[in-house]
Amino acid sequence: MFKIAVIDGQGGGIGALIVKGLREQFKDGIEILALGSNAAATTAMMKARANKGATGENAIVWNSSRVDMIVGPLSVVLPDGMLGEVTAKMASAVVSSNAKKILLPLNQEGVEVTGAGKEPLPHQIDLTLSRIKETANV
């Protein structure tokens, strides 16, 4: 079964929206792993119907190489992203994973991705879900 890790931090709102959208689009045809940098983020994604959840640096490092795709905000690949919740080990594990990575280009960390546009979050979630559907072949 195709495995997607959704990584988020802080309150987990973005990750929960992604999980909810994935569940609506793919039903039970994929496995969704909620990886939170804190317990609140993991809980929010689990409430949105992720299959499994884990919290913290080790969970993100260990699972990044065990999934087919990683989805989340751009800050999951930036050391000290999400107000310091993303450690250098976490960012390195995500970047070095062989999994396909689909990241929302949110400008919260002062990093702007040229050409990404400034779509509102709901539009970015829709674009992300469309890209996942194109890429996942599920």
N, C-alpha and C positions, 0 to 999 in steps of 0.2 A: 504494500500500500504506500502511496506517495505521502511523505512526511514533510510538513511545513512547521518550522519554528517561528513563532511570533514573539519578538523580543520588545519589551517596553519597560519603562521605569516610572518614577514618580507615582501618579495615581492610576496608571494603566489605562487611561481613557482611549488613547489612540490604539493601543493593542486590542482593547475590547471591541472597538469599532471594526478593526480588521478581522478579528475572530468571528464576530457576528456576521460580517459580510461573506467570509469564507464559508461559514456553516450554511448560510442561505443559498449560496451559489453551488456548493459542492455536496451539500447534505452530509451523508456519512461516507462519501467516496474518498475522503482524504483523512489523514490523522493530523490533528493540530496539537502542537506542543507549545504551551504557554511558558515562556521563560521571562521571569520578572527580575529586575535588578533589586526589587524589594517585595515584601509579602503583599502589600496593597495592590501592586501592579499584577502579580500572579493571580490574586483573588479576583480582580476585575475581569481578567481574561478567562478564568475558569467559569465565572458566572455567565460569560458570553458563550459558553459551551465548547471550550477547548477540551480535547480528550484527556490530556495530562498536563500537569504543571509542576514547575520547579523554580526555586528562588535562589538568587545570589550568584556570586562570581563563579564558583566551581560548577554550578549547574549550567551556566551559559557556556563556559569553556568546554566542559565535557560533552555537552549535547550539540555544539555547533558543527562538529564533524560527523554527526550521526543522523543528519536530516538531508532531505533533497533540496530544500529551499529555506532561506531565512528572509523574513519580512519584518520591517519595523522602521522607525524614523532614522534618518541619516546619522543621528547622534550615537547610534549603537556602534559605529566604527570610529568614533572620536574619543580618545582617552580624556577622561574628566567630563564627558558629555553628560547631559541630564543633571545638571547642577552637581557634578562630581560623582554621580552614581555609577558611571561606566568607568571601570578601571582599565589600565593599559592592557592587562591580561585578557579582559573581556573583549576589548576592541580588536586586539591581535587575533584572538581565536575566531572571531566573526570574519575578519578580513581574510585570514589564511584558510578558512574552510573551503572545501571544494563545492559546497552547496551554491546554487544560484542565489544571488542576493537581490532583493527588490526593496529599495529604501525610499521612504518619503522625504523629499528635499525640504524639510522644515528648516527655517532660518533661526532657530532658537539659540544656536551656539555661536552666532556671529559668522557662520560659514555659509556663503551663498553659492549655489551651483548655477553657473551661467547657463542660460537657455532653459532652465527648469520652469520658468514662469512663477507667478505668485497666485496660484489657484487657492481658493478657500479649502480648508481641511476636508469637508465632505466631497468635494470634487477630486481631491488628491486620493482619497480612499477609493472612490469609484475607478479612477485611473489605475490605481494599484491593483485592484481586484481584476480589472480587465487584463492587465499585463500578466498577472498570475495565471489567469485562465488560458491565455495564449501560450505561456511558457510551460505550464504544468502538464499539458496533454492528458488531463484526467477526464 
